[in-house]
Amino acid sequence: MSRVEIQSRRPWQAPEERQRLVDSELGQFDPENAGQVRRFIWELEASTLALSALSSALEAGILDHLAAPQALPEISQRTGVPAPLVEGLLDVLVGLRLVRRAGDEFVCEPGLASWASGRAKEFLLASLHSDRLQSSELVERSKKKVLSLDGWYSSDPEILEAQGTRSAQLVGAWVQSSFPLLDGLVERLTAPSGNFLDVGTGVGALAIEMCRQFPNLRVVGIDPFESALTLAQRKIAEARLEGRIELRAQRVEELVDDSYFDLVHIPAPFLSTEVLALGLKRVMTALRPGGWLFLQTLAVPGPELTPALFRLFCLLWGSEAVLPEQAAKMVVEAGYDNVQVLPSIPGVPVQAVAGQRPFHSSH
């Protein structure tokens, strides 16, 4: 395998049919026309309200059991939400084409039904909750004139919990689509001796999910924020995983482990380029020969709205919005072998860069 393999396809590149739709919707939009600009802003406001309606319907349990048609009175009785409000919320989702209505009965479209119950619902709610809370915090910091590039700053337990649960949902996709592409990794993680390091573990949700996916795995989670680690300790105890997950108040550039881990996860959006470069060297030493680095990136190039939003939040979280190709170059320069930007996973807004510690290394 070559030293570095770059996947050219962007994870959020709009399909041609979506781009045609965007072009047709905005084809008459004139950014110099004040009236049209105000209408466009109202459409953004309407999107915010619509997202709130979706979140409310999920939180209230209105979408529970709507994989099959249910009558309005039945939904109201089951949830305790007045029928007019149930109808109002569901009418918004009908307008979004997420729910269908036939007379007095409502049913989720199949795509939404798969997210309306169980762990999928938990993950979706966490994602919506995290976005809403962090967006509000961004506006409040702007009002108080305290916007900065100081990196991740939140100690709000709700934000920490939501962000942690959101990160945990990535694990299933990695196990199915990414880890099998990395030579020997699955065998290492399933072995009784398997060790995993979660950098920036937060409330420990990703560490817990890795333990669930790999029953023999032992995990070390490091994070510099005591507020997050306190929550992580509680969640680990609730999951009865105290014997398998160790927590440390530590930064990645402070690692002193030697040839111990089979896999190290680093979330690049939360690290400055300088810290990331130092961390990559420490992680190289901490990995066992043949062990894998799994570097999570979020930033993507392009003038479109979604890439711009991703880059903005990378800046807010503490990084310089490093692109996958730039991250891969840093990994190569740190001395890793078999460096590759892994194929994007549909529906997952991050792209991973992987690198392997050489089997014969001076580290």
ABEGO torsion letter per residue (X at the ends): XBABBBBABBAABBBAAAAAAAAAAAAABBAABAAAAAAAAAAAAAAAAAAAAAAAAAAAGAABGAABBBBAAAAAAAAGBBAAAAAAAAAAAAAAGABBBBEABBBBBAAAAAAABEAAAAAAAAAAAAAAAAAAAAAAAAAAGABBAAEBABABAAAAAAAAAAAAAAAAAAAAAAAAABBGAAAAAABAABBBBBBGAEAGAAAAAAAAABAABBBBBBBABAAAAAAAAAAAAAAGAAAABBBBBBBAAABABBGABABBBBBAAABBAAAAAAAAAAAAAABBBGBBBBBBBABBBEABAAAAAAAAAAAAAGBAGBBAAAAAAAAAAAGBBGBBBBBBBBGBABBBBBBBBBABBAX
